[in-house]
């Protein structure tokens, strides 16, 4: 209770000191920032949901031990993350709508491959790699766009909010996947 009271007083002091608001209005009113942050959230939900669901799906499909499963899961995620280095730099030459459409399509394709392909090891691994690639590329490419979408005076706050959206996706993805795995896989 004391900590909550102290934090409330500090928050009130901060808001009084910054009459433009706790979250700068330039950030909230920027459609490009909101689109970038929203897509980063969605891609993180999809990717981290797949990360959580994949072991249960592969175990049911293959019967692999935990050691073999861990080794097998390493490669699609490392590959997707490593390839994103190239795609983030390539995305700098693309227009924002093309970047968002490509990333959204990748996220949807990854979810579709994992959902529909739960009977195929190849489709599961491909879905994991595509999900990792879309989320990793999205985090880098969309962060660049989110930062450019707001004035430089509020950019640090905007980037903090962008990162919060991505991290919330990392929290919501496994929660939603746990429910889905419980309902659909472990019936």
N, C-alpha and C positions, 0 to 999 in steps of 0.2 A: 504494500500500500504506500509506503514511504517512497519507494523508487518510482511508482506510478505518479505520485504527486510531484516529485522533483522533475520527472520527465515532462509532465503536463505544463509546469511552470516554464521550463526551458523551451518547450514548443511554443507556448504563448509569447515568450520573449522574442523568439526567432521570428514569429509571424508579425509581431509589432515592428521589429527592426526591418523587415522586408515586406513592405505593404503590397508589393506585386503578387504576393502569395507564397504559400509553402512550396507548391509546385508552380514554376513560372508559367504564366498564361501563354507565352510564346510556344512552349512545349505542347501544352494541351490543345492548342489551336492549329498545330501543324499537321495536316493530313499525311504528309510524307513520313513524318516521325511516327505517328500513330500506326500507319501501315507497316513500317519497318519493324517497330516493336511488337505489334500484334502478330506478324508473320514469324518473327523470331520465337515468340511464345508458342505458337502453334507447331513450329518445326521441332522445338525442344520437347513439347508434349509427345509428339509422334515418335521422335528418336528415343527418348528415355523410356517411353512405354514399350517400344520394341526391345530395348536393352533388357528391360525387366521380364518381358513375356518370352523372349527367345529361348532361354534355358529350359523352361517348362515345355515349350513346344518341341524343341529338339530332343529332350529326354523322352518325351512320349513317342516321338517318331523313331528315334534311333536306339534308345536304351543305353547311350554312352555313359561312362562314369563321369564323375565331376571333374576329374583331371583332364580327360579327353575333351569334355565339353568346354572347359575353360580355354584350352589350347585352340580348339576349333573356333570359338567365338572371338578370339583375339584378332584374327586376320581380317574379317570384314570391317571391323571397327578401325583398325590401324590403316587399312587401305582407304577407307572413306575419309578418315581424318587427314591422311597424307595427301590424297588427291585434292583436297579442298584448298591446300596452299596454292596450287596452280589455278584453281577456279576462282578464288577470291581476287587474285591479281587480274585474271581475264575479265572478271565482272566489272572492273573499273572502266572498261571500254564499252560497256553495255548501258542501255537506257534503263531507268528505274522500273518501268512496267515489264520489260523483258526479264530483268533479274527476278522480280517478284513472281512473275508467271512461271519461270523455270523452276524456282525453288518450291513454289506451291505444288507444281506438278510432280516434282521429285518426292516431296513429302507424302502426297496422295498415292503415288505409285508404290512407295515403300510400304505404306499401310496396307494397300491392296495386295501386294505380294505376300506379306506376312499373314494376312487374314485369309486370303483365298488359297495361298500356297502352303497352308499348314500341313499338307500331306506330302510335300516335296522338300527335301533337304536343300536342293539347288535354289528353289524359289525363296526359302527362308533366308539362306545366306545372301542371296542377291538383295532381298528386301532390307536386311540388316546393313549391307554396304551402302545401298542407296539412301537409306534413312540417315546413316552416319554422314554421308557425303552432303546431303541436303542441309542437315542441321549445322555441320561444321562450316560449310560454305556460307550458309545463311547468317551465322553469327558474325563472321568477318565482313561479308559483303553488305549486310544490312546495317551493321554498326557504322560503316563508312557513310551510308546514305542517311542514317538517323542523325549523325553528327552534323552533316552538311545541311540538314533540313531546318536547323534552328540557328539563331544568332549566336555568335561566339561567346557573348556574355553569359548565356545560360547553357552552353554546351556541356560543362562538367555535370550539372544536375541532370541534363537530358541523358547523358551517357550512363549515369548511375541508374536512372529509371529504365533505360534500355536493358542494362545488365540484370536488373531486377526482373524484368519480364522473361528473359531467357532462363534465369534461375528458377522462377516460378514454374516454368515449363518443365524444368528438371525435377521439380517436386510433384507436379500434377500428373506427369506421364506415368511414373511407376504406380501412383495411387489408382489411376484409371485402369492401367494394365493389370494390377492385382485383382481388381473387381472382375475384369473381363476373363482373366485366366481362371479365377475361382468359379465363375458362372459357366463359361463355355468349355474349358479344357478339363478341369478337375471335377466336373459334375458329380 
